[in-house]
């Protein structure tokens, strides 16, 4: 992926992680209720392409995720966003 910001070129390289899920063990010895993966994970390679949704839903999901990441990066108050849509 190549991004350009004010004539500065930033090249980002990603490599699929072959590590499986990491399980967090709490201090009381119980395993957690979630799994965490380092992304992009080889285990999920090709999964997005195999999903079948109504027309346009994948694009809306990607736009939503991109917006959420951008708002987080810019420290936008999530209550302000949810209030104003």
N, C-alpha and C positions, 0 to 999 in steps of 0.2 A: 504494500500500500504506500503510495506517495502522497504527501500532503504539502501544500505550499502556503506559507504564512508570510505575507509582506516580503516577497522575494527571497524567503529562506526556504530551502527545500529540506524536508525531513523524511527520511526513508525508514520505514518500520519493517522489520523482518520477524516473522513468526515461525516457530517450529512446533510441530505436533508433539505434545508431551506423551510419553509412553508409560508414565506412572499411573497407577490405578488410584482409586479414591483414598484419601487420607482420613482416618477416623480419629476423632478427638476423644481421649479418655479423660473424664472429669476427675477431680480430686478424690471423689468417693469410689473410684474404680468402675463406675458405670460407663458404658459406651454412649456416645451422643446419639441424638435422633436424626442426624444429617450426615451426609458425606460431602467432602469438599474435593474438587478436582483442580489441577493446574490447567488453565485453558490457554490455547486450544488443545484439547485432549484427543489423542488418537482414537480413543474409545467412541467418541462422538463424530468422527470423520464420516461425512456422507449422510448423517442422520437428518439434517435440515432439508436436504434435497428429497428425502424419502417421505416427508410429511405431506399430507394432502389436506388442504383447507379450501374454503370457499375463495373465489376469485378476489385477489387484492389483500387478503388477510395477512399473508407473510410480509408484504410491503408495509402494512400498517404496524405490525409488530416490530419490524426493524426500525421504523421511524420513531416509534414509542421508546424503544430501548436506546436509540441514539440520542433522543431528547433527554431521557433520564440521565444518561452519562454526561451529557453536556451541562445540564443543570447542576449535577453533583460537582463537576469540575469547576463551575463558575460560582459555587456555593450559594445557589438560589434556594431560598426558603421553600421547602416542599408544601408548607401550609398555604403560602401565597399562591403557588401554582394550582393546588387543588381548589382553592377558593375562587380564583379567577378563570380557571380552565384555559 
